[in-house]
Amino acid sequence: MPVPDPGPDSARRPDRGRHGAPRRPRWGLRVATALAVVILVAGGAGHAVVHGIDRGIRRVDPFTGLSHRPRTGHGTTILVVGTDGRDTITEDERTRYHLGGEPCHCTDTMLLVHLSRGRDRASVVSLPRDTYTVLPARADASGALRPAHPQKLNAAYAEGGPALTVSTVEQLTGVHVDHYLEVDFAGFMRTVDLVGGVRVCTEEPLRDDHSGLDLPAGTSTLNGGQALQYVRSRHLDASADLGRMRRQQRFVAALLQRATSSGVLLDPPVFRRGAA
């Protein structure tokens, strides 16, 4: 599942404005925006795990020991996973936003985010969590070899953490993963609140008794907890997980607009508070 990338000719063409005048390069801001969206889209910057992106975020290395990996492509590909971790949410948040129960320690959201070689475009592909695949053979914590076996995609994290998750996604898609980012419930809510909420628009009322989502038709500005309900809901209609992925992608677009217009990306102290 390679992600299209502009060829060398397009990479050399100057970026021009509406009247043909060369436009001042702004790839630095675009990359900052794209990376911010990567952090924000699947759950926020709190409790993030990232490999080699920002000094203020805790790092792990999910790539050591991986073999038979796809060839590196043009641009940069980041695997973003949203887990159901809820260790730091308050009891009030558990009740208000229907976050009770024990976590399954699996990845409910999985996205491949590709930054183009020219650093001027970001593409997002959702990976359905119930995709039936084969988890690669690996050595467990005791050193014993576990053979490859069929399983749902989101079980890779529960069985082998970030390393098995990356290995499984690469084997499934044929896409080389350059960076890994992991986020949870608490970080998602805090980050949405950091940008002042995110506005979404729905054609009809949305009500899901499982997540607690209850939105009227039209435009609503969601705080962190409401936004979490919005991106988690999958009992609204027969589209289930596929409908949820569409809503998540719409939320990405709304979040990008909000993050860039709110000035958070241009205020490093404020932005870093979301990554604390």
C-alpha positions in Angstrom: 0.0 0.0 0.0 2.6 2.6 -1.1 1.6 6.2 -0.6 1.9 8.3 -3.7 4.6 10.9 -3.7 5.5 13.7 -6.2 8.2 12.8 -8.6 11.6 14.6 -8.9 10.3 17.1 -11.4 7.5 18.2 -9.2 9.9 18.5 -6.3 12.1 20.9 -8.3 9.3 23.1 -9.5 9.2 26.4 -7.6 6.1 27.1 -5.5 4.3 30.0 -7.0 1.4 32.1 -5.8 -1.8 33.0 -7.6 -0.1 35.7 -9.8 2.9 33.6 -10.8 5.4 35.2 -8.3 7.6 32.7 -6.4 6.1 32.1 -3.0 8.4 32.2 0.0 9.0 28.7 1.2 7.0 27.8 4.3 7.9 24.1 4.6 9.1 24.5 8.2 5.6 25.7 9.3 4.0 23.0 7.2 6.1 20.3 8.8 5.4 21.7 12.2 1.7 21.7 11.4 1.8 18.1 10.0 3.6 16.8 13.0 1.2 18.6 15.3 -1.7 16.9 13.6 0.1 13.6 13.9 0.3 14.2 17.6 -3.3 15.5 17.9 -5.3 13.3 15.6 -5.1 10.0 17.4 -5.2 11.1 20.9 -3.1 14.2 21.7 0.3 14.8 22.9 0.0 13.7 26.5 1.5 10.3 27.4 2.9 10.1 23.9 5.6 7.7 22.8 7.6 8.9 19.9 10.8 7.9 18.1 13.0 10.8 17.1 10.6 13.7 16.6 10.6 16.1 19.6 12.8 16.5 22.6 9.9 17.1 24.9 8.2 13.7 24.4 9.3 10.5 26.0 10.9 8.1 23.5 11.1 4.4 22.9 12.7 2.5 20.1 10.3 0.1 18.5 12.6 -0.6 15.6 15.6 -2.4 17.2 15.8 -6.0 16.2 13.2 -5.8 13.4 14.2 -7.6 10.2 12.9 -8.1 6.7 11.6 -4.6 6.7 10.2 -2.8 3.5 12.5 -0.5 1.7 12.6 3.1 2.7 10.4 5.2 0.5 10.4 8.9 -0.4 9.2 11.2 2.4 8.5 10.2 6.0 5.9 7.7 7.3 4.7 7.8 10.9 2.6 5.1 12.5 0.2 6.7 14.9 -1.7 4.5 17.4 -4.4 5.5 19.9 -4.6 3.2 22.8 -7.4 2.8 25.4 -5.1 3.7 28.3 -7.0 5.6 31.0 -4.7 5.5 34.0 -4.6 9.3 34.5 -8.2 10.3 33.9 -10.3 11.4 36.8 -13.3 9.6 38.3 -15.5 12.5 37.1 -14.2 12.0 33.5 -14.8 8.3 33.7 -18.4 8.9 34.6 -19.1 11.9 32.4 -17.6 10.5 29.2 -18.4 6.8 29.7 -14.8 5.7 30.2 -15.4 3.0 32.8 -14.2 -0.6 32.4 -10.8 -2.1 32.1 -8.6 -1.2 29.1 -7.8 -4.0 26.7 -4.3 -2.6 26.1 -4.9 -2.7 22.4 -4.9 -0.1 19.6 -8.4 1.1 18.8 -7.0 3.7 16.3 -4.2 3.1 13.8 -3.1 5.6 11.2 -0.3 5.8 8.7 0.6 9.5 8.2 2.9 10.2 5.3 4.8 13.5 5.0 5.9 14.1 1.3 9.5 14.4 0.4 9.0 18.1 -0.3 7.5 18.4 3.3 4.5 20.3 1.9 1.8 17.6 2.1 0.5 15.1 4.6 -1.6 12.1 3.8 -3.5 10.0 6.3 -4.6 6.4 5.9 -6.7 4.6 8.5 -6.1 1.0 9.3 -9.2 -0.9 10.4 -8.5 -2.3 13.9 -10.3 -5.6 13.1 -8.2 -6.3 10.0 -7.4 -10.1 10.0 -3.7 -10.5 9.5 -0.7 -12.6 10.6 1.4 -11.4 13.6 5.1 -12.1 12.8 7.1 -14.6 14.7 9.0 -13.0 17.6 10.8 -13.7 20.9 8.8 -13.0 24.0 10.1 -11.4 27.2 11.5 -14.7 28.4 13.4 -15.3 25.1 11.1 -18.0 23.9 10.2 -18.0 20.2 6.5 -17.3 19.5 5.6 -18.5 16.0 3.6 -16.4 13.5 -0.1 -16.7 13.9 -3.3 -15.2 12.6 -4.9 -12.5 14.7 -6.7 -9.1 14.5 -4.4 -6.2 13.8 -5.1 -4.4 17.0 -4.0 -7.4 19.1 -0.4 -6.8 18.0 0.1 -4.1 20.7 -1.4 -6.3 23.5 0.9 -9.2 22.5 4.1 -7.5 21.7 3.9 -3.7 22.3 5.2 -1.1 19.9 7.8 -3.4 18.2 5.3 -6.1 17.2 2.8 -3.4 16.2 5.3 -1.8 13.8 6.4 -5.1 12.4 2.8 -6.2 11.8 1.8 -3.0 10.1 4.9 -3.1 7.8 4.3 -6.7 6.9 0.6 -6.0 6.2 1.1 -2.8 4.1 4.5 -3.1 2.6 5.2 0.5 3.9 8.4 1.3 5.8 7.6 3.0 9.1 10.0 5.8 10.0 8.5 7.0 13.3 6.1 5.7 15.9 3.7 7.7 18.0 1.4 6.4 20.7 -1.3 8.4 22.5 -4.1 7.7 25.1 -7.4 9.1 26.3 -6.0 11.6 28.8 -3.7 13.2 26.3 -6.3 13.5 23.7 -8.7 15.3 26.0 -6.0 17.7 27.3 -4.8 18.6 23.8 -8.3 19.4 22.4 -8.9 21.6 25.4 -5.5 23.2 24.8 -6.6 24.5 21.4 -9.9 25.8 22.8 -12.1 22.9 21.5 -12.8 21.7 18.0 -15.8 22.5 15.9 -17.6 19.7 14.0 -20.7 19.7 11.8 -23.1 16.8 11.5 -26.0 16.4 9.1 -28.2 14.7 11.6 -28.2 14.2 15.4 -25.6 11.7 16.7 -26.4 9.7 19.8 -24.4 6.7 21.1 -25.4 5.3 24.5 -22.1 3.3 24.6 -19.8 6.3 24.4 -22.3 8.8 25.7 -22.1 10.9 22.6 -25.2 13.2 22.2 -24.8 15.9 19.5 -27.6 17.8 17.7 -27.6 18.3 14.0 -25.5 21.2 12.8 -22.4 22.7 14.2 -21.0 22.0 17.7 -17.8 22.9 19.4 -16.5 19.9 21.3 -14.3 20.0 24.4 -11.7 17.3 25.0 -14.1 14.8 26.6 -16.8 15.4 24.0 -14.3 15.1 21.2 -13.1 11.7 22.6 -16.7 10.5 22.5 -17.0 11.7 18.9 -13.9 9.8 17.7 -14.7 6.7 19.7 -18.4 6.2 18.8 -19.1 3.2 16.6 -22.7 2.4 17.5 -24.4 5.2 15.6 -25.4 3.2 12.6 -24.6 0.1 10.6 -21.3 1.5 9.4 -19.7 0.7 12.8 -15.9 0.9 12.6 -15.9 2.3 9.1 -18.2 5.1 10.1 -15.9 5.8 13.0 -12.9 6.1 10.8 -14.7 8.6 8.6 -15.5 10.7 11.6 -11.9 10.5 12.8 -10.7 11.7 9.4 -13.2 14.6 9.5 -12.0 15.4 13.0 -8.4 15.5 11.7 -9.4 18.2 9.2 -11.3 20.2 11.8 -8.4 19.9 14.3 -5.8 21.0 11.7 -7.9 24.1 11.0 -8.3 24.8 14.7 -4.6 24.2 15.6 -3.3 26.4 12.9 -5.8 29.2 13.5 -5.5 29.3 17.3 -1.8 30.2 17.3 -0.9 27.2 19.5 1.7 26.0 17.0 3.4 29.3 17.0 3.5 29.4 20.9 6.1 26.8 21.9 5.6 27.1 25.6 1.8 26.5 25.2 2.3 23.7 22.7 4.8 21.9 25.0 2.4 22.0 27.9 0.2 19.7 25.8 3.2 17.3 25.4 4.1 17.4 29.1 
